[in-house]
Amino acid sequence: MAASQLRVNGALAAGVVAQRPGAWSAGVAWGPGVWMATMLVFIGIVSAADLWLTLTYLTTGGMSEGNPVARWVIGLNSVWLLGLFKVGLVAFTCAVLWNARGRRSAQIAGVVGCLMMAWLCVRWHGYTTVIATEVAGLNEITEAPMWVRIEN
């Protein structure tokens, strides 16, 4: 019997690939490429949400930005430039990880990247909650040096 044809409950299950003795998955070999692709999709989705939230806050009153490089790009007052900067960084990082997907260091970096994106989600939740509840003190917040905005 071929590796891609296993008997399940007496019936031939075509397209089932054995991973290790006793384990199988419906046609998906969960090797480094599949794991890396899954991680990169997650990183891409969270990065797109981050870009959307960032642009929303920057164009509707401003926000605090902790990254000095991003703060400098935002200071150039261009939505397109900021979008290009963020998309370019994520695309470059994903390309490097994808090309090195067979290396253990790239797999660890992919996991760390996913953990960082999960932490970013937590930070955005906290940020939106604070901004929604602290509107009364907004004038004091907007005077902080880390506060940035893009004028339309």
N, C-alpha and C positions, 0 to 999 in steps of 0.2 A: 504494500500500500504506500503510495506517495506521501510525502510530508504534508502536502496541501489537501489530502483527502483522509479524513479521520471518520471513524464510526462513532456517532453519538446516539445513544439509546437505540442501537441496532440499525440506524439509518446512516447513509453516507452523507457526511457534511463536507461538501466541496468548498474550497476556498478558506478553510480553517487552517491556520498556520500554527504549528507547535512551537512554543517558546522554550520550554524546558519540560522535562518529563512531568506529566500531570497538569501542565498549564497550557491553555490555548486561548486564542483571541480570534474573532471573526475577521480574518483576512488582513489584520494589521500587525506587522512585526514592530513591536515597540523598541526599536533600536535608537541610537543617538540622533538620527535625523528626525524621527517622529517626535521625540521628546523636545529637541531643540526647536522644531517648527511650532510645537504647542506653546513653548515658553515665549518665542518671538511674537506669536499672535497675541498672547496675553500682554506682553510689553507694548506692542503696537496699539492695542485697544485702549489700554490705560493712558498711554502717551497722547492719543487723540483726544480722550476725555480731558486730560490735563491741559492741552492746548485750548480746547473749547472753553473750559472754565477760566483759564488765564485771560484769554481774549475778552470774555464776557465781563470779568471784573475790571480789567484794564480800561475798557471803553465805557464803563458805566460808573465811574467814580474813583477807580484806582484800587491798588492792593499793595500789600507788603511783599517784597521779593527778597529772599535771603541770598540768592546766588548773585554774586557781583558781576559775573559775565552777562547773565541774563538781564540784570538791572541796567548794564551799559547798553545792551541791544535795545531794551525797552526805551531807554533815554533817547534813542534815535527817532522815536515817535513814528514808527512804521509798523502797522499790523502785518504787512506782507513780509517784511524783513524778520520780524519775530517768528512768524510762522515758518519761514524758510530755515531760520536758525534751529528751531526746535525739531522740525521734520528732518532736517539734514543730520543733526546729531543722532537721532534715533535710527535713521536709515543707515548711517555709517556704523553705528554700534551693532545693529542687527546683522549687517553684512559681514562684519568681522567675526561675530559669533557663529554665523551660519557657515562661513568658510572654514572655521576651526572646530566644527561640531563634533568631530571624532576625538578631539583631545579632551582629556579630563579637566584641564584648566578652563576650557570654554564651557563645559557642562556646569562646572561650579559657578562660573561667571553668569551663566544663564539663570541659575537658581537664585544667585544673589540679586540679579537684575529683577527677577519676579518678586522677591521679597521687598526690594526697594520700591517697586511699583505698588505693592500692597500697602506699604507704609505711606506712600504718597496718597493713596485713597483715604487712609485714616486721617492724615494731615488735612486734606481738603474737607473732609467731613467736619473736623474740629474748626477749621477756619471759617467755613460757611456758617456754622452754628454761632461762633463768636461774633462774626460780623452782623448776623441777623439779630442778635440780642444786645449788642453794644452800639447801636446806631447813635444813641445819645452822646457818646464820647467820641464820635467820628472826627470832630475837628482836631482833637489832640492827636489822634492816631495819624491823620494825614500830614502832620507836621514832622513826623519821624523821617530820618534820612533814608530808610529802606522803603518808604512809600513811593510807589511809581504809578503812573497812569499814561494812557495814550489819548491825546486830544484828537477828536474827529475833525 
